[in-house]
Amino acid sequence: MTALPRHRLGRTGLEVTELCFGTSPLASMAGLYGYEVDDERAVATVLAAFESPVRFLDTSNGYGAQGESERRIGEAIRRNGGLPEDYVLATKVDPAHGSSDFSGARVRASFEESLERLGLERIQLLHLHDPERITFDEAMAEDGPVAALVQLKEEGRVDHIGVAGGPVPLLRRFVDTDLFDVVLSHNRYTLLDRSFEPLIEEAGRRDVGVLNAAPYGGGMLSKGPSTFTKYAYGERESVRQAALAMEDACRRHDVPLAAAALQFSTRDPRIASTVLGFSTPERIEQSLALLAHQIPDALWDELDALVPPSDTWLDA
């Protein structure tokens, strides 16, 4: 298979492939995704990812009530005889399932749980996950989660720390502390929403690595707005109308809407890697085909003209 381009992940010095294997679907969260994923299918998908050109994996302590995503990845790592040497693995700290405790002590416990499930001794990249669950002041407290992450890095147990969430204004406050090496946002830099743009620029000025997740907006841009009407898990009719117009433009250029949605992110040199969820080995091959699909410059011009107004964006 053809190797994927690699990009420097900000000041971490890590070189990551332009596509990242997102693993939240492997937790079998049917309430979110609408389908189940059993253990063997999940492990087979990770093993296929290890054999693919994708050399970057993203997971979280909180993917699944019992950490199913990490547990299944750990089983794949064991069957593989270890994490491939050229693979970058990132995970995230979370409160325990059903708890609101996001203290520093909980961060350390979350980290230890992740190590045990994954069967690893250290983590290359550890994110503070969905910090919108607490206030910024709580996050920055002396006994809070940020201090614990910084301490884990100082202890040499974590190589780099990041912040991964949704609301861009809050993420910017964390980036402004200069404590974080990487920032990840989801659903906010797509064909239909450009909320993440100002923070992408700011991160670049600070040499903070940028990861862009959910380029399909939760499914609308992969399954098609005619059949999947939600953007970022919510009904937004004006956004759907824009997606329908984009789908029509893509059809006229013989380009799958999903290919344009994926390449919108990967073609941006400011984005080190695009996080895309996988739940079957076949999905990996399909995504690589979308990534390789030729898209004429004229289509990009048409799609730019069809972006819905900023007051429809998630962080309007």
C-alpha positions as a Markdown table, in Angstrom:
| # | Residue | x | y | z |
|---|---|---|---|---|
| 1 | Met | 0.0 | 0.0 | 0.0 |
| 2 | Thr | 1.1 | 3.6 | -0.7 |
| 3 | Ala | 2.4 | 5.3 | 2.4 |
| 4 | Leu | 0.4 | 8.3 | 3.6 |
| 5 | Pro | 2.1 | 11.7 | 3.9 |
| 6 | Arg | 3.3 | 12.6 | 7.4 |
| 7 | His | 3.1 | 16.0 | 9.1 |
| 8 | Arg | 4.9 | 17.4 | 12.1 |
| 9 | Leu | 2.5 | 17.7 | 15.1 |
| 10 | Gly | 3.4 | 21.1 | 16.3 |
| 11 | Arg | 6.2 | 21.4 | 18.9 |
| 12 | Thr | 5.8 | 17.7 | 19.9 |
| 13 | Gly | 8.2 | 16.7 | 17.1 |
| 14 | Leu | 6.0 | 13.7 | 16.4 |
| 15 | Glu | 5.4 | 12.9 | 12.7 |
| 16 | Val | 1.8 | 11.7 | 12.2 |
| 17 | Thr | 0.1 | 10.5 | 9.1 |
| 18 | Glu | -2.5 | 12.8 | 7.6 |
| 19 | Leu | -5.2 | 10.4 | 8.6 |
| 20 | Cys | -5.8 | 9.2 | 12.2 |
| 21 | Phe | -7.7 | 6.1 | 13.1 |
| 22 | Gly | -10.5 | 7.3 | 15.4 |
| 23 | Thr | -11.8 | 4.6 | 17.7 |
| 24 | Ser | -15.0 | 5.8 | 19.4 |
| 25 | Pro | -17.1 | 3.5 | 17.2 |
| 26 | Leu | -15.2 | 0.5 | 18.5 |
| 27 | Ala | -16.8 | 1.1 | 21.9 |
| 28 | Ser | -20.1 | -0.1 | 20.5 |
| 29 | Met | -22.1 | 3.0 | 21.6 |
| 30 | Ala | -25.3 | 2.2 | 19.8 |
| 31 | Gly | -27.1 | 5.1 | 21.3 |
| 32 | Leu | -24.7 | 7.4 | 19.5 |
| 33 | Tyr | -23.9 | 5.6 | 16.3 |
| 34 | Gly | -26.9 | 3.4 | 15.8 |
| 35 | Tyr | -25.1 | 0.1 | 15.6 |
| 36 | Glu | -23.3 | -2.5 | 17.7 |
| 37 | Val | -19.6 | -3.5 | 17.3 |
| 38 | Asp | -18.6 | -6.8 | 18.9 |
| 39 | Asp | -15.2 | -7.7 | 20.3 |
| 40 | Glu | -13.9 | -9.6 | 17.4 |
| 41 | Arg | -15.0 | -7.1 | 14.8 |
| 42 | Ala | -13.3 | -4.3 | 16.8 |
| 43 | Val | -10.1 | -6.2 | 17.3 |
| 44 | Ala | -10.0 | -7.1 | 13.6 |
| 45 | Thr | -10.4 | -3.5 | 12.7 |
| 46 | Val | -7.5 | -2.4 | 14.8 |
| 47 | Leu | -5.3 | -5.1 | 13.5 |
| 48 | Ala | -6.2 | -4.0 | 9.9 |
| 49 | Ala | -5.3 | -0.5 | 10.9 |
| 50 | Phe | -1.9 | -1.7 | 12.1 |
| 51 | Glu | -1.4 | -3.2 | 8.6 |
| 52 | Ser | -2.6 | -0.1 | 6.8 |
| 53 | Pro | -0.9 | 3.1 | 5.8 |
| 54 | Val | -2.6 | 4.9 | 8.7 |
| 55 | Arg | 0.0 | 5.1 | 11.5 |
| 56 | Phe | -1.8 | 7.2 | 14.1 |
| 57 | Leu | -4.6 | 6.1 | 16.5 |
| 58 | Asp | -6.8 | 8.1 | 18.8 |
| 59 | Thr | -8.9 | 6.7 | 21.6 |
| 60 | Ser | -10.2 | 7.7 | 25.1 |
| 61 | Asn | -10.8 | 6.3 | 28.6 |
| 62 | Gly | -14.4 | 7.4 | 28.2 |
| 63 | Tyr | -15.2 | 5.5 | 24.9 |
| 64 | Gly | -17.6 | 3.0 | 26.3 |
| 65 | Ala | -19.0 | 2.5 | 29.9 |
| 66 | Gln | -16.2 | 0.1 | 30.8 |
| 67 | Gly | -13.5 | 1.5 | 28.5 |
| 68 | Glu | -14.4 | -0.9 | 25.7 |
| 69 | Ser | -12.5 | 1.0 | 23.1 |
| 70 | Glu | -9.2 | 1.0 | 25.0 |
| 71 | Arg | -9.7 | -2.6 | 26.1 |
| 72 | Arg | -10.3 | -3.8 | 22.5 |
| 73 | Ile | -7.3 | -1.9 | 21.3 |
| 74 | Gly | -5.2 | -3.4 | 24.0 |
| 75 | Glu | -6.3 | -6.9 | 22.9 |
| 76 | Ala | -5.2 | -6.0 | 19.3 |
| 77 | Ile | -1.9 | -4.7 | 20.6 |
| 78 | Arg | -1.3 | -8.0 | 22.4 |
| 79 | Arg | -2.3 | -10.1 | 19.4 |
| 80 | Asn | 0.0 | -8.0 | 17.3 |
| 81 | Gly | 2.9 | -8.6 | 19.7 |
| 82 | Gly | 3.0 | -4.9 | 20.7 |
| 83 | Leu | 2.2 | -1.5 | 19.3 |
| 84 | Pro | 3.9 | -1.1 | 15.9 |
| 85 | Glu | 7.1 | 0.8 | 16.4 |
| 86 | Asp | 6.1 | 3.6 | 13.9 |
| 87 | Tyr | 2.7 | 4.0 | 15.4 |
| 88 | Val | 1.6 | 7.1 | 17.4 |
| 89 | Leu | -1.1 | 6.4 | 20.0 |
| 90 | Ala | -3.1 | 9.1 | 21.7 |
| 91 | Thr | -5.7 | 8.6 | 24.5 |
| 92 | Lys | -7.7 | 10.9 | 26.7 |
| 93 | Val | -8.5 | 11.3 | 30.4 |
| 94 | Asp | -12.2 | 11.3 | 31.5 |
| 95 | Pro | -14.3 | 11.1 | 34.6 |
| 96 | Ala | -15.4 | 7.6 | 35.6 |
| 97 | His | -18.6 | 6.5 | 33.8 |
| 98 | Gly | -21.6 | 8.1 | 35.5 |
| 99 | Ser | -19.4 | 10.5 | 37.6 |
| 100 | Ser | -18.8 | 14.2 | 37.4 |
| 101 | Asp | -15.4 | 14.0 | 39.2 |
| 102 | Phe | -12.8 | 15.5 | 36.9 |
| 103 | Ser | -10.2 | 16.3 | 39.6 |
| 104 | Gly | -6.5 | 15.9 | 39.4 |
| 105 | Ala | -6.8 | 12.6 | 41.3 |
| 106 | Arg | -9.3 | 11.3 | 38.8 |
| 107 | Val | -7.0 | 12.3 | 35.9 |
| 108 | Arg | -4.3 | 10.1 | 37.4 |
| 109 | Ala | -6.7 | 7.2 | 37.9 |
| 110 | Ser | -8.0 | 7.6 | 34.4 |
| 111 | Phe | -4.4 | 7.5 | 33.1 |
| 112 | Glu | -3.6 | 4.3 | 35.1 |
| 113 | Glu | -6.8 | 2.6 | 33.8 |
| 114 | Ser | -5.8 | 3.5 | 30.2 |
| 115 | Leu | -2.3 | 2.0 | 30.7 |
| 116 | Glu | -3.7 | -1.2 | 32.0 |
| 117 | Arg | -6.3 | -1.6 | 29.3 |
| 118 | Leu | -3.9 | -0.8 | 26.5 |
| 119 | Gly | -1.1 | -2.9 | 28.0 |
| 120 | Leu | 1.4 | 0.1 | 27.6 |
| 121 | Glu | 3.9 | 1.6 | 30.0 |
| 122 | Arg | 3.7 | 5.1 | 28.7 |
| 123 | Ile | 1.5 | 7.3 | 26.5 |
| 124 | Gln | 2.8 | 9.4 | 23.7 |
| 125 | Leu | 0.0 | 11.9 | 23.7 |
| 126 | Leu | -2.6 | 12.3 | 26.5 |
| 127 | His | -5.5 | 14.7 | 26.0 |
| 128 | Leu | -7.8 | 16.5 | 28.5 |
| 129 | His | -11.1 | 15.3 | 27.1 |
| 130 | Asp | -14.2 | 17.4 | 26.7 |
| 131 | Pro | -13.2 | 20.1 | 29.3 |
| 132 | Glu | -16.6 | 21.8 | 28.8 |
| 133 | Arg | -17.9 | 19.4 | 31.4 |
| 134 | Ile | -16.3 | 21.6 | 34.1 |
| 135 | Thr | -15.5 | 25.3 | 34.3 |
| 136 | Phe | -12.2 | 26.7 | 33.1 |
| 137 | Asp | -11.3 | 27.7 | 36.7 |
| 138 | Glu | -12.0 | 24.2 | 38.0 |
| 139 | Ala | -9.8 | 22.8 | 35.2 |
| 140 | Met | -6.9 | 25.1 | 36.1 |
| 141 | Ala | -7.2 | 24.7 | 39.9 |
| 142 | Glu | -4.1 | 23.5 | 41.9 |
| 143 | Asp | -5.7 | 20.1 | 42.4 |
| 144 | Gly | -7.4 | 20.1 | 39.0 |
| 145 | Pro | -7.0 | 18.0 | 35.8 |
| 146 | Val | -4.6 | 20.4 | 34.0 |
| 147 | Ala | -2.1 | 20.4 | 36.9 |
| 148 | Ala | -2.3 | 16.6 | 37.0 |
| 149 | Leu | -1.6 | 16.3 | 33.2 |
| 150 | Val | 1.4 | 18.7 | 33.5 |
| 151 | Gln | 2.7 | 16.6 | 36.4 |
| 152 | Leu | 2.4 | 13.4 | 34.4 |
| 153 | Lys | 4.4 | 15.0 | 31.6 |
| 154 | Glu | 7.0 | 16.3 | 34.1 |
| 155 | Glu | 7.3 | 12.8 | 35.5 |
| 156 | Gly | 8.1 | 11.4 | 32.1 |
| 157 | Arg | 5.1 | 9.1 | 32.0 |
| 158 | Val | 3.5 | 11.1 | 29.2 |
| 159 | Asp | 5.4 | 12.5 | 26.3 |
| 160 | His | 3.0 | 15.3 | 25.3 |
| 161 | Ile | -0.4 | 16.7 | 26.5 |
| 162 | Gly | -3.3 | 18.0 | 24.5 |
| 163 | Val | -6.8 | 19.3 | 24.9 |
| 164 | Ala | -9.6 | 17.7 | 22.9 |
| 165 | Gly | -13.2 | 19.0 | 22.9 |
| 166 | Gly | -15.9 | 20.8 | 21.1 |
| 167 | Pro | -16.4 | 24.5 | 21.9 |
| 168 | Val | -13.7 | 26.5 | 20.3 |
| 169 | Pro | -13.8 | 29.6 | 22.6 |
| 170 | Leu | -13.1 | 27.3 | 25.6 |
| 171 | Leu | -10.4 | 25.4 | 23.8 |
| 172 | Arg | -8.7 | 28.7 | 23.0 |
| 173 | Arg | -8.5 | 29.5 | 26.7 |
| 174 | Phe | -6.5 | 26.3 | 27.2 |
| 175 | Val | -4.3 | 26.9 | 24.3 |
| 176 | Asp | -3.6 | 30.4 | 25.6 |
| 177 | Thr | -2.0 | 28.9 | 28.8 |
| 178 | Asp | 0.9 | 27.6 | 26.6 |
| 179 | Leu | 0.7 | 24.3 | 28.7 |
| 180 | Phe | -0.7 | 22.2 | 25.8 |
| 181 | Asp | 1.2 | 20.8 | 22.9 |
| 182 | Val | -1.8 | 19.8 | 20.8 |
| 183 | Val | -5.4 | 20.9 | 20.3 |
| 184 | Leu | -8.2 | 18.8 | 18.8 |
| 185 | Ser | -11.7 | 19.9 | 17.9 |
| 186 | His | -14.6 | 18.0 | 16.2 |
| 187 | Asn | -17.3 | 19.0 | 13.8 |
| 188 | Arg | -16.1 | 22.5 | 13.7 |
| 189 | Tyr | -13.9 | 22.5 | 10.6 |
| 190 | Thr | -15.8 | 20.9 | 7.8 |
| 191 | Leu | -17.4 | 21.8 | 4.4 |
| 192 | Leu | -20.3 | 23.2 | 6.5 |
| 193 | Asp | -18.8 | 24.8 | 9.6 |
| 194 | Arg | -15.6 | 26.9 | 9.9 |
| 195 | Ser | -15.8 | 27.6 | 13.7 |
| 196 | Phe | -12.3 | 26.1 | 14.3 |
| 197 | Glu | -10.5 | 28.4 | 11.8 |
| 198 | Pro | -9.4 | 31.2 | 14.1 |
| 199 | Leu | -8.0 | 28.7 | 16.6 |
| 200 | Ile | -6.2 | 26.8 | 13.9 |
| 201 | Glu | -4.4 | 30.1 | 13.0 |
| 202 | Glu | -3.6 | 30.8 | 16.7 |
| 203 | Ala | -2.3 | 27.3 | 17.3 |
| 204 | Gly | 0.0 | 27.7 | 14.3 |
| 205 | Arg | 1.5 | 30.9 | 15.8 |
| 206 | Arg | 2.1 | 29.0 | 19.1 |
| 207 | Asp | 3.5 | 25.9 | 17.4 |
| 208 | Val | 0.6 | 23.9 | 18.9 |
| 209 | Gly | -0.3 | 20.8 | 16.8 |
| 210 | Val | -3.8 | 20.8 | 15.3 |
| 211 | Leu | -6.0 | 17.7 | 14.9 |
| 212 | Asn | -9.3 | 17.9 | 13.2 |
| 213 | Ala | -12.0 | 15.3 | 14.1 |
| 214 | Ala | -15.3 | 14.4 | 12.5 |
| 215 | Pro | -14.8 | 15.8 | 9.0 |
| 216 | Tyr | -18.2 | 14.3 | 8.1 |
| 217 | Gly | -20.1 | 16.3 | 10.7 |
| 218 | Gly | -21.3 | 13.2 | 12.4 |
| 219 | Gly | -22.5 | 11.5 | 9.2 |
| 220 | Met | -24.3 | 14.0 | 7.0 |
| 221 | Leu | -21.3 | 14.5 | 4.7 |
| 222 | Ser | -20.6 | 10.7 | 4.4 |
| 223 | Lys | -24.0 | 9.2 | 4.3 |
| 224 | Gly | -25.5 | 12.1 | 2.4 |
| 225 | Pro | -28.0 | 14.8 | 3.6 |
| 226 | Ser | -30.9 | 13.2 | 1.8 |
| 227 | Thr | -30.8 | 10.2 | 4.0 |
| 228 | Phe | -28.9 | 11.5 | 7.1 |
| 229 | Thr | -30.4 | 14.8 | 8.2 |
| 230 | Lys | -28.4 | 15.5 | 11.4 |
| 231 | Tyr | -25.3 | 17.6 | 11.6 |
| 232 | Ala | -23.2 | 17.0 | 14.7 |
| 233 | Tyr | -26.0 | 14.9 | 16.2 |
| 234 | Gly | -28.6 | 17.7 | 15.8 |
| 235 | Glu | -31.2 | 18.7 | 13.3 |
| 236 | Arg | -30.1 | 21.9 | 11.4 |
| 237 | Glu | -32.2 | 22.4 | 8.3 |
| 238 | Ser | -30.3 | 25.3 | 6.9 |
| 239 | Val | -27.1 | 23.4 | 7.2 |
| 240 | Arg | -28.7 | 20.4 | 5.5 |
| 241 | Gln | -29.8 | 22.6 | 2.6 |
| 242 | Ala | -26.3 | 23.7 | 2.1 |
| 243 | Ala | -25.1 | 20.1 | 2.2 |
| 244 | Leu | -27.7 | 19.2 | -0.5 |
| 245 | Ala | -26.3 | 21.9 | -2.7 |
| 246 | Met | -22.8 | 20.7 | -2.1 |
| 247 | Glu | -23.8 | 17.1 | -2.9 |
| 248 | Asp | -25.3 | 18.3 | -6.2 |
| 249 | Ala | -22.1 | 20.2 | -7.1 |
| 250 | Cys | -20.0 | 17.1 | -6.3 |
| 251 | Arg | -22.3 | 15.0 | -8.4 |
| 252 | Arg | -21.7 | 17.2 | -11.4 |
| 253 | His | -18.0 | 16.8 | -11.0 |
| 254 | Asp | -18.2 | 13.0 | -10.5 |
| 255 | Val | -16.8 | 13.4 | -6.9 |
| 256 | Pro | -18.3 | 11.6 | -3.9 |
| 257 | Leu | -19.4 | 14.2 | -1.3 |
| 258 | Ala | -17.5 | 12.1 | 1.3 |
| 259 | Ala | -14.3 | 12.5 | -0.7 |
| 260 | Ala | -14.6 | 16.3 | -0.7 |
| 261 | Ala | -15.5 | 16.4 | 3.0 |
| 262 | Leu | -12.5 | 14.3 | 3.9 |
| 263 | Gln | -10.0 | 16.1 | 1.6 |
| 264 | Phe | -11.3 | 19.5 | 2.7 |
| 265 | Ser | -9.5 | 18.7 | 6.0 |
| 266 | Thr | -6.5 | 16.7 | 4.8 |
| 267 | Arg | -5.6 | 19.3 | 2.1 |
| 268 | Asp | -5.1 | 22.0 | 4.7 |
| 269 | Pro | -1.4 | 22.2 | 5.6 |
| 270 | Arg | -2.2 | 23.7 | 9.0 |
| 271 | Ile | -3.9 | 20.5 | 10.1 |
| 272 | Ala | -1.4 | 17.7 | 11.1 |
| 273 | Ser | -4.0 | 14.9 | 11.0 |
| 274 | Thr | -7.7 | 14.3 | 10.4 |
| 275 | Val | -9.4 | 11.9 | 12.9 |
| 276 | Leu | -11.8 | 9.6 | 11.2 |
| 277 | Gly | -13.8 | 7.0 | 12.9 |
| 278 | Phe | -13.5 | 3.3 | 11.8 |
| 279 | Ser | -15.7 | 0.4 | 12.8 |
| 280 | Thr | -14.8 | -2.3 | 10.2 |
| 281 | Pro | -11.6 | -3.2 | 8.3 |
| 282 | Glu | -13.5 | -2.4 | 5.0 |
| 283 | Arg | -14.0 | 1.2 | 6.1 |
| 284 | Ile | -10.3 | 1.7 | 6.1 |
| 285 | Glu | -10.0 | 0.8 | 2.5 |
| 286 | Gln | -13.0 | 2.9 | 1.6 |
| 287 | Ser | -11.5 | 5.9 | 3.4 |
| 288 | Leu | -8.2 | 5.5 | 1.6 |
| 289 | Ala | -10.0 | 5.4 | -1.7 |
| 290 | Leu | -11.9 | 8.7 | -0.8 |
| 291 | Leu | -8.6 | 10.2 | 0.2 |
| 292 | Ala | -7.1 | 9.4 | -3.2 |
| 293 | His | -10.0 | 10.5 | -5.3 |
| 294 | Gln | -9.0 | 13.4 | -7.7 |
| 295 | Ile | -10.9 | 16.6 | -7.1 |
| 296 | Pro | -10.7 | 19.5 | -9.6 |
| 297 | Asp | -10.0 | 23.0 | -8.3 |
| 298 | Ala | -13.2 | 24.2 | -9.8 |
| 299 | Leu | -15.2 | 22.1 | -7.4 |
| 300 | Trp | -13.4 | 23.6 | -4.4 |
| 301 | Asp | -14.4 | 27.0 | -5.6 |
| 302 | Glu | -18.0 | 26.0 | -5.9 |
| 303 | Leu | -18.0 | 24.4 | -2.5 |
| 304 | Asp | -16.5 | 27.5 | -0.9 |
| 305 | Ala | -19.4 | 29.6 | -2.4 |
| 306 | Leu | -21.9 | 27.2 | -0.8 |
| 307 | Val | -20.7 | 27.4 | 2.9 |
| 308 | Pro | -23.7 | 28.3 | 5.1 |
| 309 | Pro | -23.5 | 31.6 | 7.0 |
| 310 | Ser | -21.5 | 31.8 | 10.2 |
| 311 | Asp | -24.6 | 32.1 | 12.3 |
| 312 | Thr | -25.4 | 28.5 | 11.5 |
| 313 | Trp | -22.1 | 27.2 | 12.8 |
| 314 | Leu | -21.8 | 25.3 | 16.1 |
| 315 | Asp | -19.9 | 28.1 | 17.7 |
| 316 | Ala | -21.8 | 31.0 | 16.1 |
